[in-house]
Amino acid sequence: MGEASEQEEALATYDAVWLATYKGLVEEMLDQTGLKIDQIAERMNITERTLRNKVSAYTGLSPAEYLMKARLTRALYLLESRRYE
């Protein structure tokens, strides 16, 4: 029982690290005009299908939806902080 718990904890940690890496990469690449999902997948060294499956499983959003949400969140931040100039 203890071994299974340790495996679940290790998997949860891996998932959290993977998601943090994905979020950081999206944030880093957000300024690129014409950013596409295949570019993100390439930077993460995984296929687009794997990216789609993981992002969907972890966030409930497709990579395209997540990217749009990240762009809108960034735009809102820039508008509220008046840093869009």
C-alpha positions in Angstrom: 0.0 0.0 0.0 2.8 2.4 0.8 4.5 1.7 -2.5 1.4 2.5 -4.5 1.0 5.8 -2.5 4.5 6.7 -3.3 4.0 6.0 -7.0 0.8 8.1 -7.0 2.6 11.0 -5.3 5.5 10.7 -7.8 3.1 10.8 -10.7 1.2 13.8 -9.2 4.6 15.6 -8.8 5.6 14.7 -12.4 2.2 16.0 -13.6 2.6 19.3 -11.7 6.1 19.8 -13.0 5.0 19.0 -16.6 2.1 21.5 -16.3 4.3 24.2 -14.8 6.8 23.7 -17.6 4.0 23.9 -20.2 2.6 27.1 -18.6 6.0 28.7 -18.4 6.8 27.9 -22.0 3.4 29.3 -23.2 4.1 32.4 -21.2 7.5 32.7 -22.7 6.3 32.3 -26.2 3.2 34.4 -25.9 4.7 37.4 -27.5 5.5 35.6 -30.8 3.1 36.6 -33.6 1.5 33.6 -35.2 2.4 31.2 -32.4 1.1 27.7 -33.2 0.5 24.6 -31.1 3.1 22.6 -33.2 5.8 25.1 -32.1 4.9 24.5 -28.4 4.9 20.7 -28.9 8.3 20.9 -30.7 9.8 22.9 -27.8 8.4 20.4 -25.3 9.8 17.5 -27.4 6.5 15.8 -27.8 4.0 15.2 -30.6 1.0 17.5 -31.1 -1.3 14.6 -30.2 0.5 14.0 -26.9 0.4 17.7 -26.1 -3.3 17.9 -26.9 -4.0 14.9 -24.7 -1.9 16.1 -21.7 -3.1 19.7 -21.8 -6.7 18.5 -22.1 -6.3 16.0 -19.2 -4.6 18.6 -16.9 -6.6 21.7 -17.7 -9.8 20.6 -19.4 -8.9 22.8 -22.3 -7.5 22.1 -25.7 -4.0 23.6 -26.3 -5.6 26.2 -28.6 -8.2 27.1 -25.9 -5.4 27.3 -23.3 -3.4 29.6 -25.6 -6.3 31.9 -26.2 -7.0 32.1 -22.5 -3.4 32.9 -21.8 -3.4 35.6 -24.4 -6.6 37.1 -23.0 -5.2 37.0 -19.5 -2.1 38.7 -20.6 -4.1 41.4 -22.5 -6.3 42.0 -19.4 -3.1 42.4 -17.3 -1.6 44.8 -19.7 -4.8 46.9 -19.9 -5.2 47.0 -16.2 -1.6 47.9 -15.5 -1.5 50.3 -18.5 1.7 48.5 -19.8 0.4 48.2 -23.3 2.3 51.2 -24.7 
